Amino acid sequence: MLRNWLVSKTNQEFLAYLSSKVSISPVLAQVLVNRGIKDAESITDFLYPSLKNIHDPFLMPDMRKAVDRLKTAIARDERVFIHGDYDADGITSTALLVSVLRKLGLKTSYHIPNRITEGYGISNTGIQKARGWNADLIITADCGISSETQVSAALSMGMDVIVTDHHEPPDKLPEAAAVVDPHRTDSEYPFKYLAGVGVVFKLIQALYQELRVANYESRVEELLDLVALGTIADSVPLVGENRILVTFGLKRINDSLAGTGIRALKAVSGVNGTSRAGSLSYSLIPRINAAGRLDDAGVAVELFMTEDEAKAEEIALLLEQQNRKRQRIEADVLKTALDMIDPDDLDSAIVLSSPEWHPGVIGIVASRLVDMFYRPVFLFSVKDSIAKGSARGVPPFHLYRAIAECSDLLLGYGGHRQAAGLRLDLKNLPAFQNQMNQIVKRDLSAEDMVPVLEIDAALKFSDLSLDLIKELALLEPYGDSNKQPVLGAKDIEVVSQKIVRSNHLKMQLKQENLSIDTIGFSMGNQLDKMKSASSFDIAFNLCMNEWNGSRNIQLNLKAIRPSS
């Protein structure tokens, strides 16, 4: 896909000032400035995350109300019912909340809705299950902010409700005992981008503080392995408080301090050595999500609550099988979706539907199509004249607000700026498609529809070193809003090139008198470009290649083009 290359540049005197002030290289200073981190204190906090910098949970709206209601539940020995969600964020949120409340002595049960039969949010099935269990209090985990009707139904049955969520709130909040969501318009909480599991963590943190739980700080830290998994899975920005939670959660996972379930899942996933945020997105997290995509996500909740190693291994193996099945189904859906698309005649938004598509995988496929065609994508699975959809967007476009403009055509919707779910009558799908195309045309220019390759800094090969690699590693964990730095170099000569492992482009590149090995994963189709010019510009990640006890610089190629 054609991309616009954008090289970030900052006043060199300012970079020199920053680098001397906090003893970092000008390259790292440039990367940090690109991320909006521009003063010495912020740089130190970012590069060296500390649990001392997490925020007071009582700054969250309704947190005091939520904690007081839970204290009442403990005093009255009430029955508490957790209503979660079927994705990895909702699963980890539910497991965390159930485990903690049980340890505090509360009778606690839970429900994860079936994606196909119940859909997203608080379900009527879940409310009836809570009533049948004689629950006094329902607490939502990663859902509920848009479930005004269901909350009212629960209240009419004599059950109180605490909503914990992180999705965009509607204009009218549910009439719950407490609505804890950092995105509330009246929120004074310093960080708005917690995952659902992050909001649950703040509730537990507040409850532990209020109850004066012994060894409070270590008890809180023990929760961070699940917090990290759910946060990484939900693709929220890995900056601010999320960065702190994920950093220390990864440390527990990598130091074998994680729970029994995570250890079992690592084993079946073949995860050895140090896990990074990016690698977990391709190893553990798809296996967690597979349960909710194809079957009952409750088994994944049980995985994270059990301390029985044999049970954990059995569940982990089941998730492995479900993930393989998910991969096959996803490949079929992607193929049929691509068959419906004419690349030479694309609308502003891609809106497709089929009664043959499994609703559990259309969100993943929508993300794949956004990567391929760079425009908002809406995929719908149709059953009994109801179209259930997953939508994915591009950075310049606020998906949730666009869908809200079409609310008169919808049966329900919810989500974020870049990802959302929605339902509508099949008869309304053509009108929705037309209206969404008009919204995208209105809000996005032709330039917005071309992806941008953002390059953090333009360097020469002589600037690259093993010390720079080590220094840039301070930026980890990488994720949304903190991607691995992309560096650029100009006027590069190709010394040698070949295809390895079917479609990877392996090259030796030279600038002036320095040569460096380069690998371009899945870039074998770029080989023909090597004959078109004598010099090239490249964009790359700076990596270390360890082989036979030696360490060498290697460039992970992201893009290449003939030098102008």
Secondary structure as the mmCIF struct_conf table of DSSP 4:
data_model
#
loop_
_struct_conf.conf_type_id
_struct_conf.id
_struct_conf.beg_label_comp_id
_struct_conf.beg_label_asym_id
_struct_conf.beg_label_seq_id
_struct_conf.end_label_comp_id
_struct_conf.end_label_asym_id
_struct_conf.end_label_seq_id
STRN STRN1 ASN A 4 VAL A 7
HELX_RH_AL_P HELX_RH_AL_P1 GLN A 12 VAL A 22
TURN_TY1_P TURN_TY1_P1 SER A 23 SER A 23
HELX_RH_AL_P HELX_RH_AL_P2 PRO A 26 ASN A 34
TURN_TY1_P TURN_TY1_P2 ARG A 35 GLY A 36
BEND BEND1 ASP A 39 ASP A 39
HELX_RH_AL_P HELX_RH_AL_P3 ALA A 40 LEU A 47
BEND BEND2 TYR A 48 TYR A 48
HELX_RH_3T_P HELX_RH_3T_P1 LEU A 51 ASN A 53
BEND BEND3 ILE A 54 ILE A 54
HELX_LH_PP_P HELX_LH_PP_P1 HIS A 55 ASP A 56
HELX_RH_3T_P HELX_RH_3T_P2 PRO A 57 LEU A 59
BEND BEND4 MET A 60 MET A 60
TURN_TY1_P TURN_TY1_P3 PRO A 61 ASP A 62
HELX_RH_AL_P HELX_RH_AL_P4 MET A 63 ALA A 75
TURN_TY1_P TURN_TY1_P4 ARG A 76 ASP A 77
STRN STRN2 ARG A 79 HIS A 83
BEND BEND5 TYR A 86 ASP A 87
HELX_RH_AL_P HELX_RH_AL_P5 ALA A 88 LYS A 103
TURN_TY1_P TURN_TY1_P5 LEU A 104 GLY A 105
STRN STRN3 LYS A 107 HIS A 111
TURN_TY1_P TURN_TY1_P6 ARG A 115 GLU A 118
BEND BEND6 TYR A 120 ILE A 122
HELX_RH_AL_P HELX_RH_AL_P6 ASN A 124 GLY A 132
TURN_TY1_P TURN_TY1_P7 TRP A 133 ASN A 134
BEND BEND7 ASP A 136 ASP A 136
STRN STRN4 LEU A 137 THR A 140
BEND BEND8 ALA A 141 ASP A 142
TURN_TY1_P TURN_TY1_P8 ILE A 145 SER A 146
HELX_RH_AL_P HELX_RH_AL_P7 GLU A 148 SER A 156
TURN_TY1_P TURN_TY1_P9 MET A 157 GLY A 158
STRN STRN5 ASP A 160 THR A 164
BEND BEND9 HIS A 167 HIS A 167
HELX_LH_PP_P HELX_LH_PP_P2 GLU A 168 PRO A 169
BEND BEND10 ASP A 171 LYS A 172
BEND BEND11 ALA A 177 ALA A 177
STRN STRN6 ALA A 178 VAL A 180
TURN_TY1_P TURN_TY1_P10 PRO A 182 HIS A 183
BEND BEND12 ARG A 184 ARG A 184
TURN_TY1_P TURN_TY1_P11 THR A 185 ASP A 186
BEND BEND13 PRO A 190 PRO A 190
HELX_RH_AL_P HELX_RH_AL_P8 GLY A 196 LEU A 211
TURN_TY1_P TURN_TY1_P12 ARG A 212 ARG A 212
TURN_TY1_P TURN_TY1_P13 ALA A 214 ASN A 215
HELX_RH_AL_P HELX_RH_AL_P9 TYR A 216 GLU A 221
TURN_TY1_P TURN_TY1_P14 GLU A 222 LEU A 223
HELX_RH_AL_P HELX_RH_AL_P10 LEU A 224 ALA A 233
TURN_TY1_P TURN_TY1_P15 ASP A 234 SER A 235
BEND BEND14 VAL A 239 VAL A 239
HELX_RH_AL_P HELX_RH_AL_P11 GLY A 240 ASN A 254
TURN_TY1_P TURN_TY1_P16 ASP A 255 SER A 256
BEND BEND15 ALA A 258 ALA A 258
HELX_RH_AL_P HELX_RH_AL_P12 THR A 260 SER A 269
TURN_TY1_P TURN_TY1_P17 GLY A 270 GLY A 270
BEND BEND16 GLY A 273 GLY A 273
HELX_RH_AL_P HELX_RH_AL_P13 ALA A 277 LEU A 280
TURN_TY1_P TURN_TY1_P18 SER A 281 SER A 283
HELX_RH_AL_P HELX_RH_AL_P14 LEU A 284 LEU A 294
BEND BEND17 ASP A 295 ASP A 295
TURN_TY1_P TURN_TY1_P19 ALA A 297 ALA A 297
HELX_RH_AL_P HELX_RH_AL_P15 GLY A 298 MET A 305
HELX_RH_AL_P HELX_RH_AL_P16 GLU A 309 MET A 340
TURN_TY1_P TURN_TY1_P20 PRO A 343 ASP A 344
BEND BEND18 ASP A 345 ASP A 345
BEND BEND19 SER A 348 ALA A 349
STRN STRN7 ILE A 350 SER A 354
TURN_TY1_P TURN_TY1_P21 PRO A 355 GLU A 356
BEND BEND20 TRP A 357 TRP A 357
TURN_TY1_P TURN_TY1_P22 PRO A 359 VAL A 361
HELX_RH_AL_P HELX_RH_AL_P17 ILE A 362 PHE A 373
BEND BEND21 ARG A 375 ARG A 375
STRN STRN8 VAL A 377 LYS A 383
TURN_TY1_P TURN_TY1_P23 ASP A 384 SER A 385
STRN STRN9 ILE A 386 ARG A 392
TURN_TY1_P TURN_TY1_P24 PRO A 395 PRO A 396
BEND BEND22 PHE A 397 PHE A 397
HELX_RH_AL_P HELX_RH_AL_P18 LEU A 399 GLU A 405
TURN_TY1_P TURN_TY1_P25 CYS A 406 CYS A 406
HELX_RH_3T_P HELX_RH_3T_P3 SER A 407 LEU A 409
BEND BEND23 LEU A 411 LEU A 411
STRN STRN10 GLY A 412 GLY A 415
BEND BEND24 ARG A 417 GLN A 418
STRN STRN11 ALA A 419 ASP A 425
HELX_RH_3T_P HELX_RH_3T_P4 LEU A 426 ASN A 428
HELX_RH_AL_P HELX_RH_AL_P19 LEU A 429 ASP A 443
TURN_TY1_P TURN_TY1_P26 ALA A 446 ALA A 446
HELX_RH_3T_P HELX_RH_3T_P5 GLU A 447 MET A 449
BEND BEND25 VAL A 450 VAL A 450
STRN STRN12 VAL A 452 ILE A 455
BEND BEND26 ASP A 456 ASP A 456
STRN STRN13 ALA A 457 ALA A 458
HELX_RH_3T_P HELX_RH_3T_P6 PHE A 461 ASP A 463
HELX_RH_AL_P HELX_RH_AL_P20 LEU A 466 LEU A 472
HELX_RH_3T_P HELX_RH_3T_P7 ALA A 473 LEU A 475
HELX_LH_PP_P HELX_LH_PP_P3 GLU A 476 GLU A 476
BEND BEND27 PRO A 477 PRO A 477
HELX_LH_PP_P HELX_LH_PP_P4 TYR A 478 TYR A 478
STRN STRN14 GLY A 479 GLY A 479
TURN_TY1_P TURN_TY1_P27 ASP A 480 SER A 481
STRN STRN15 ASN A 482 ASN A 482
HELX_LH_PP_P HELX_LH_PP_P5 LYS A 483 VAL A 486
STRN STRN16 LEU A 487 VAL A 500
TURN_TY1_P TURN_TY1_P28 ARG A 501 ASN A 503
STRN STRN17 HIS A 504 GLN A 511
TURN_TY1_P TURN_TY1_P29 GLU A 512 ASN A 513
STRN STRN18 LEU A 514 GLY A 520
TURN_TY1_P TURN_TY1_P30 PHE A 521 SER A 522
HELX_RH_3T_P HELX_RH_3T_P8 GLY A 524 LYS A 531
BEND BEND28 SER A 532 SER A 532
BEND BEND29 SER A 534 SER A 534
STRN STRN19 PHE A 536 TRP A 547
TURN_TY1_P TURN_TY1_P31 ASN A 548 GLY A 549
STRN STRN20 SER A 550 PRO A 562
#
